[in-house]
Amino acid sequence: MKYVDEFREPEKAEALCREITKLSHQLEKPIKIMEVCGGHTHSIFKYGIEEILPQTIELIHGPGCPVCVMPKGRLDDAIAISQNHNVIFATFGDAMRVPGSKTSLLQARAQGADIRMVYSPLDSLQIAKDHPDREVVFFALGFETTAPSTGFTIVQAAAEEIHNFSMFSNHVLVIPALKALLDNPDLQLDGFVGPGHVSMVIGSDPYQFISQQYNKPIVVSGFEPLDILQSIWMLLQQIVENRCEVENQYNRIVQKSGNTVALQAINKVFAVRDSFDWRGLGDIPYSGLKIKPEYAQFDAELKFTIPNLKVADHKACKCGEILKGVLKPWECKVFGTACTPETPIGTCMVSSEGACAAYYKYGRLSTIAKRTITQKPKITQEPLPACGFSLD
């Protein structure tokens, strides 16, 4: 395939849907599949994929949204840095409206802080060059997907001797998070749709522990509707055949060993933290990245005094449970009422990859609520339904 339209052909989607339904008739019990990446979650809702699956297949939305897993304490630290005199604080737009314990970056900007939205860390480095009399701090966040660009930017800043530039590193690692999920007794999963963007960097080999240690199948997937449907079909084949393997549906992008150049950039600049606090998942050992001592001059945590406190989430917010896959967004009492994209209480409603934002944006709440697996449907040999697949 060469063009994006080929990954959205309704006829092929219908065919995959029929094959998925056939395989679902061979299941011994209803199954739960987690799509780890928030990008997958939004594609699933945008194209109505969850609605056309047999009721014996439930999709669980995982913690693959980097803004969503950011705890309030780290947001408070970022806001504290931005409020320093003479600081220009640069961030991706997703993080602007994420609520901290008292305010957000957007509100802090309205109150006078110089906070600017950028498209890449290199944009923030250019700001530092343009304002040599100001301290410029970039809010570095994301999984292994965005860590290489942060690393390259720090290397370039060092080479050009830009002394008024630093990073507030909040990069996290996907493998420790998956291990934490698999060790959670409250969450019984039957397989994973593996993250495509992260895997583009780290490769598919690091997921071997899922099949070997936890006996769960995983298929690394692309983000178009045919990608996701094919990945679900591949997972069902493994489950029906009682196999547990790491398979790569996204092989047009993802290699087994990953992207060597990107991994080298991460290893050159970053060291693994002993522990990092995740929203909903708590402290996970060796799950975050910090800047190495060789590049300490670019570490905002060393340049500035920050509160560095753990802050509890709002009592009404269920983002933590949603990120763990224990609850669906519509099971949160404030979803769509007190918590909306305009007035978010939790991070899952703010980020473009958040599960709550996906439910809210694509308006499929009533249908999905009726289809929840808690209804425990019986597995019967029913006639194959028409998919009703829509690309509108």
Beta strands, then each sheet from edge to edge (+ up, - down):
strand 1: 31-37
strand 2: 57-64
strand 3: 87-91
strand 4: 114-117
strand 5: 135-142
strand 6: 165-171
strand 7: 191-194
strand 8: 218-220
strand 9: 246-248
strand 10: 270-272
strand 11: 275-278
strand 12: 282-285
strand 13: 289-291
sheet 1: 2+ 1+ 7+ 8+ 9+
sheet 2: 4+ 3+ 5+ 6+
sheet 3: 10+ 13-
sheet 4: 11+ 12-
end
